């Protein structure tokens, strides 16, 4: 949710510090994760955008977890067969990684890195990444709207069977 703060005058000062403080407190208390500032009127209900979007910062980092595949597991065609040490092995399908990311004010994006190289970004749930064959270190990083972040990683090998 996003709060919208608007002024109905065209004075040079948008609002004083106390008015702004009251508006921000109201937005925070109502679960908003950002504020847009507008000034009215310019002409017949047209508005001037003062600042399109100002996020309300929080210090709580998001939560992220690789749900599939599970760490230190052996999979055959999507079925977890057994526990392994220090590595996940997948034989066959599915070839997708599923990531769970949550935050108190919402997730902006999840980034995917393979062998320390950025390869993809997802901004909508479900957060899914297509896996390539071979052995790789995969790291996922979630960012909230205040640029707090959290990460999870997995060492895995994927082998196709045709």
C-alpha positions as protocol buffer text, in pm:
chain_id: "A"
residue {
  index: 1
  type: UNK
  ca { x: 0 y: 0 z: 0 }
}
residue {
  index: 2
  type: UNK
  ca { x: 119 y: 354 z: -73 }
}
residue {
  index: 3
  type: UNK
  ca { x: 6 y: 677 z: 95 }
}
residue {
  index: 4
  type: UNK
  ca { x: -61 y: 986 z: -114 }
}
residue {
  index: 5
  type: UNK
  ca { x: 2 y: 1328 z: 42 }
}
residue {
  index: 6
  type: UNK
  ca { x: -143 y: 1618 z: -148 }
}
residue {
  index: 7
  type: UNK
  ca { x: -169 y: 1993 z: -101 }
}
residue {
  index: 8
  type: UNK
  ca { x: -472 y: 2188 z: -221 }
}
residue {
  index: 9
  type: UNK
  ca { x: -287 y: 2515 z: -249 }
}
residue {
  index: 10
  type: UNK
  ca { x: -21 y: 2640 z: -486 }
}
residue {
  index: 11
  type: UNK
  ca { x: 192 y: 2811 z: -224 }
}
residue {
  index: 12
  type: UNK
  ca { x: 566 y: 2782 z: -259 }
}
residue {
  index: 13
  type: UNK
  ca { x: 591 y: 2583 z: 66 }
}
residue {
  index: 14
  type: UNK
  ca { x: 432 y: 2242 z: 23 }
}
residue {
  index: 15
  type: UNK
  ca { x: 373 y: 2186 z: 396 }
}
residue {
  index: 16
  type: UNK
  ca { x: 553 y: 2266 z: 716 }
}
residue {
  index: 17
  type: UNK
  ca { x: 755 y: 2012 z: 917 }
}
residue {
  index: 18
  type: UNK
  ca { x: 475 y: 1938 z: 1167 }
}
residue {
  index: 19
  type: UNK
  ca { x: 221 y: 1872 z: 889 }
}
residue {
  index: 20
  type: UNK
  ca { x: 469 y: 1643 z: 712 }
}
residue {
  index: 21
  type: UNK
  ca { x: 547 y: 1457 z: 1037 }
}
residue {
  index: 22
  type: UNK
  ca { x: 175 y: 1403 z: 1100 }
}
residue {
  index: 23
  type: UNK
  ca { x: 123 y: 1272 z: 744 }
}
residue {
  index: 24
  type: UNK
  ca { x: 417 y: 1031 z: 768 }
}
residue {
  index: 25
  type: UNK
  ca { x: 304 y: 900 z: 1109 }
}
residue {
  index: 26
  type: UNK
  ca { x: -44 y: 843 z: 968 }
}
residue {
  index: 27
  type: UNK
  ca { x: 100 y: 654 z: 669 }
}
residue {
  index: 28
  type: UNK
  ca { x: 314 y: 436 z: 894 }
}
residue {
  index: 29
  type: UNK
  ca { x: 24 y: 355 z: 1124 }
}
residue {
  index: 30
  type: UNK
  ca { x: -187 y: 248 z: 828 }
}
residue {
  index: 31
  type: UNK
  ca { x: 63 y: -1 z: 682 }
}
residue {
  index: 32
  type: UNK
  ca { x: 193 y: 213 z: 396 }
}
residue {
  index: 33
  type: UNK
  ca { x: 540 y: 140 z: 255 }
}
residue {
  index: 34
  type: UNK
  ca { x: 580 y: 466 z: 63 }
}
residue {
  index: 35
  type: UNK
  ca { x: 448 y: 814 z: 6 }
}
residue {
  index: 36
  type: UNK
  ca { x: 374 y: 1009 z: -312 }
}
residue {
  index: 37
  type: UNK
  ca { x: 360 y: 1389 z: -290 }
}
residue {
  index: 38
  type: UNK
  ca { x: 128 y: 1593 z: -515 }
}
residue {
  index: 39
  type: UNK
  ca { x: 24 y: 1959 z: -531 }
}
residue {
  index: 40
  type: UNK
  ca { x: -318 y: 2075 z: -658 }
}
residue {
  index: 41
  type: UNK
  ca { x: -440 y: 2258 z: -863 }
}
residue {
  index: 42
  type: UNK
  ca { x: -261 y: 2339 z: -1180 }
}
residue {
  index: 43
  type: UNK
  ca { x: -573 y: 2347 z: -1396 }
}
residue {
  index: 44
  type: UNK
  ca { x: -904 y: 2164 z: -1370 }
}
residue {
  index: 45
  type: UNK
  ca { x: -797 y: 1872 z: -1149 }
}
residue {
  index: 46
  type: UNK
  ca { x: -458 y: 1831 z: -1309 }
}
residue {
  index: 47
  type: UNK
  ca { x: -184 y: 1787 z: -1055 }
}
residue {
  index: 48
  type: UNK
  ca { x: 184 y: 1853 z: -1026 }
}
residue {
  index: 49
  type: UNK
  ca { x: 396 y: 1562 z: -907 }
}
residue {
  index: 50
  type: UNK
  ca { x: 626 y: 1693 z: -635 }
}
residue {
  index: 51
  type: UNK
  ca { x: 816 y: 1369 z: -576 }
}
residue {
  index: 52
  type: UNK
  ca { x: 677 y: 1057 z: -739 }
}
residue {
  index: 53
  type: UNK
  ca { x: 762 y: 809 z: -466 }
}
residue {
  index: 54
  type: UNK
  ca { x: 945 y: 829 z: -137 }
}
residue {
  index: 55
  type: UNK
  ca { x: 982 y: 497 z: 42 }
}
residue {
  index: 56
  type: UNK
  ca { x: 936 y: 485 z: 417 }
}
residue {
  index: 57
  type: UNK
  ca { x: 1250 y: 324 z: 548 }
}
residue {
  index: 58
  type: UNK
  ca { x: 1251 y: 36 z: 785 }
}
residue {
  index: 59
  type: UNK
  ca { x: 1543 y: -150 z: 937 }
}
residue {
  index: 60
  type: UNK
  ca { x: 1391 y: -499 z: 933 }
}
residue {
  index: 61
  type: UNK
  ca { x: 1556 y: -713 z: 664 }
}
residue {
  index: 62
  type: UNK
  ca { x: 1348 y: -946 z: 449 }
}
residue {
  index: 63
  type: UNK
  ca { x: 1339 y: -1321 z: 491 }
}
residue {
  index: 64
  type: UNK
  ca { x: 1448 y: -1552 z: 209 }
}
residue {
  index: 65
  type: UNK
  ca { x: 1471 y: -1928 z: 176 }
}
residue {
  index: 66
  type: UNK
  ca { x: 1531 y: -2164 z: -113 }
}
residue {
  index: 67
  type: UNK
  ca { x: 1229 y: -2395 z: -88 }
}
residue {
  index: 68
  type: UNK
  ca { x: 1312 y: -2623 z: -381 }
}
residue {
  index: 69
  type: UNK
  ca { x: 1549 y: -2788 z: -402 }
}
residue {
  index: 70
  type: UNK
  ca { x: 1622 y: -2839 z: -31 }
}
residue {
  index: 71
  type: UNK
  ca { x: 1983 y: -2810 z: 75 }
}
residue {
  index: 72
  type: UNK
  ca { x: 2190 y: -3127 z: 110 }
}
residue {
  index: 73
  type: UNK
  ca { x: 1934 y: -3346 z: -69 }
}
residue {
  index: 74
  type: UNK
  ca { x: 1933 y: -3602 z: -348 }
}
residue {
  index: 75
  type: UNK
  ca { x: 1640 y: -3581 z: -596 }
}
residue {
  index: 76
  type: UNK
  ca { x: 1531 y: -3813 z: -875 }
}
residue {
  index: 77
  type: UNK
  ca { x: 1264 y: -3664 z: -1104 }
}
residue {
  index: 78
  type: UNK
  ca { x: 1146 y: -3423 z: -835 }
}
residue {
  index: 79
  type: UNK
  ca { x: 1129 y: -3672 z: -549 }
}
residue {
  index: 80
  type: UNK
  ca { x: 1362 y: -3623 z: -253 }
}
residue {
  index: 81
  type: UNK
  ca { x: 1531 y: -3961 z: -198 }
}
residue {
  index: 82
  type: UNK
  ca { x: 1789 y: -3896 z: 72 }
}
residue {
  index: 83
  type: UNK
  ca { x: 2006 y: -3649 z: 264 }
}
residue {
  index: 84
  type: UNK
  ca { x: 2357 y: -3566 z: 143 }
}
residue {
  index: 85
  type: UNK
  ca { x: 2643 y: -3367 z: 293 }
}
residue {
  index: 86
  type: UNK
  ca { x: 2738 y: -3024 z: 155 }
}
residue {
  index: 87
  type: UNK
  ca { x: 2564 y: -3060 z: -183 }
}
residue {
  index: 88
  type: UNK
  ca { x: 2228 y: -3105 z: -352 }
}
residue {
  index: 89
  type: UNK
  ca { x: 2199 y: -3333 z: -653 }
}
residue {
  index: 90
  type: UNK
  ca { x: 1905 y: -3338 z: -894 }
}
residue {
  index: 91
  type: UNK
  ca { x: 1866 y: -3603 z: -1162 }
}
residue {
  index: 92
  type: UNK
  ca { x: 1596 y: -3530 z: -1418 }
}
residue {
  index: 93
  type: UNK
  ca { x: 1312 y: -3283 z: -1374 }
}
residue {
  index: 94
  type: UNK
  ca { x: 1190 y: -3037 z: -1243 }
}
residue {
  index: 95
  type: UNK
  ca { x: 1464 y: -2791 z: -1327 }
}
residue {
  index: 96
  type: UNK
  ca { x: 1329 y: -2489 z: -1143 }
}
residue {
  index: 97
  type: UNK
  ca { x: 1438 y: -2331 z: -818 }
}
residue {
  index: 98
  type: UNK
  ca { x: 1155 y: -2201 z: -600 }
}
residue {
  index: 99
  type: UNK
  ca { x: 1234 y: -1924 z: -352 }
}
residue {
  index: 100
  type: UNK
  ca { x: 1021 y: -1794 z: -65 }
}
residue {
  index: 101
  type: UNK
  ca { x: 1081 y: -1426 z: 20 }
}
residue {
  index: 102
  type: UNK
  ca { x: 878 y: -1215 z: 263 }
}
residue {
  index: 103
  type: UNK
  ca { x: 909 y: -877 z: 431 }
}
residue {
  index: 104
  type: UNK
  ca { x: 705 y: -662 z: 667 }
}
residue {
  index: 105
  type: UNK
  ca { x: 664 y: -396 z: 394 }
}
residue {
  index: 106
  type: UNK
  ca { x: 692 y: -609 z: 79 }
}
residue {
  index: 107
  type: UNK
  ca { x: 960 y: -750 z: -148 }
}
residue {
  index: 108
  type: UNK
  ca { x: 1093 y: -527 z: -426 }
}
residue {
  index: 109
  type: UNK
  ca { x: 1292 y: -797 z: -607 }
}
residue {
  index: 110
  type: UNK
  ca { x: 1480 y: -1125 z: -580 }
}
residue {
  index: 111
  type: UNK
  ca { x: 1814 y: -1160 z: -760 }
}
residue {
  index: 112
  type: UNK
  ca { x: 1969 y: -1488 z: -872 }
}
residue {
  index: 113
  type: UNK
  ca { x: 2345 y: -1543 z: -897 }
}
residue {
  index: 114
  type: UNK
  ca { x: 2513 y: -1851 z: -1045 }
}
residue {
  index: 115
  type: UNK
  ca { x: 2880 y: -1897 z: -956 }
}
residue {
  index: 116
  type: UNK
  ca { x: 2889 y: -1535 z: -828 }
}
residue {
  index: 117
  type: UNK
  ca { x: 2752 y: -1395 z: -1155 }
}
residue {
  index: 118
  type: UNK
  ca { x: 2418 y: -1210 z: -1172 }
}
residue {
  index: 119
  type: UNK
  ca { x: 2187 y: -1402 z: -1408 }
}
residue {
  index: 120
  type: UNK
  ca { x: 1825 y: -1310 z: -1332 }
}
residue {
  index: 121
  type: UNK
  ca { x: 1583 y: -1096 z: -1135 }
}
residue {
  index: 122
  type: UNK
  ca { x: 1221 y: -1163 z: -1037 }
}
residue {
  index: 123
  type: UNK
  ca { x: 984 y: -906 z: -887 }
}
residue {
  index: 124
  type: UNK
  ca { x: 665 y: -1110 z: -862 }
}
residue {
  index: 125
  type: UNK
  ca { x: 568 y: -1415 z: -662 }
}
residue {
  index: 126
  type: UNK
  ca { x: 628 y: -1699 z: -704 }
}
residue {
  index: 127
  type: UNK
  ca { x: 1002 y: -1636 z: -729 }
}
residue {
  index: 128
  type: UNK
  ca { x: 1122 y: -1902 z: -973 }
}
residue {
  index: 129
  type: UNK
  ca { x: 1452 y: -1955 z: -1152 }
}
residue {
  index: 130
  type: UNK
  ca { x: 1523 y: -2207 z: -1429 }
}
residue {
  index: 131
  type: UNK
  ca { x: 1827 y: -2421 z: -1348 }
}
residue {
  index: 132
  type: UNK
  ca { x: 2098 y: -2523 z: -1593 }
}
residue {
  index: 133
  type: UNK
  ca { x: 2278 y: -2855 z: -1595 }
}
residue {
  index: 134
  type: UNK
  ca { x: 2610 y: -2894 z: -1420 }
}
residue {
  index: 135
  type: UNK
  ca { x: 2739 y: -2814 z: -1072 }
}
residue {
  index: 136
  type: UNK
  ca { x: 2694 y: -2458 z: -951 }
}
residue {
  index: 137
  type: UNK
  ca { x: 2692 y: -2237 z: -644 }
}
residue {
  index: 138
  type: UNK
  ca { x: 2360 y: -2049 z: -652 }
}
residue {
  index: 139
  type: UNK
  ca { x: 2286 y: -1747 z: -435 }
}
residue {
  index: 140
  type: UNK
  ca { x: 1951 y: -1570 z: -407 }
}
residue {
  index: 141
  type: UNK
  ca { x: 1918 y: -1220 z: -260 }
}
residue {
  index: 142
  type: UNK
  ca { x: 1588 y: -1053 z: -169 }
}
residue {
  index: 143
  type: UNK
  ca { x: 1552 y: -676 z: -135 }
}
residue {
  index: 144
  type: UNK
  ca { x: 1272 y: -487 z: 35 }
}
residue {
  index: 145
  type: UNK
  ca { x: 1164 y: -135 z: -65 }
}
residue {
  index: 146
  type: UNK
  ca { x: 1409 y: 16 z: 186 }
}
residue {
  index: 147
  type: UNK
  ca { x: 1701 y: -169 z: 23 }
}
residue {
  index: 148
  type: UNK
  ca { x: 1741 y: -407 z: 320 }
}
residue {
  index: 149
  type: UNK
  ca { x: 1842 y: -750 z: 195 }
}
residue {
  index: 150
  type: UNK
  ca { x: 1881 y: -1112 z: 292 }
}
residue {
  index: 151
  type: UNK
  ca { x: 2041 y: -1404 z: 109 }
}
residue {
  index: 152
  type: UNK
  ca { x: 2043 y: -1781 z: 89 }
}
residue {
  index: 153
  type: UNK
  ca { x: 2266 y: -2009 z: -115 }
}
residue {
  index: 154
  type: UNK
  ca { x: 2298 y: -2367 z: -224 }
}
residue {
  index: 155
  type: UNK
  ca { x: 2564 y: -2583 z: -389 }
}
residue {
  index: 156
  type: UNK
  ca { x: 2394 y: -2810 z: -636 }
}
residue {
  index: 157
  type: UNK
  ca { x: 2443 y: -3034 z: -936 }
}
residue {
  index: 158
  type: UNK
  ca { x: 2176 y: -3094 z: -1199 }
}
residue {
  index: 159
  type: UNK
  ca { x: 2192 y: -3383 z: -1444 }
}
residue {
  index: 160
  type: UNK
  ca { x: 1945 y: -3435 z: -1729 }
}
residue {
  index: 161
  type: UNK
  ca { x: 1825 y: -3777 z: -1832 }
}
residue {
  index: 162
  type: UNK
  ca { x: 1658 y: -3803 z: -2173 }
}
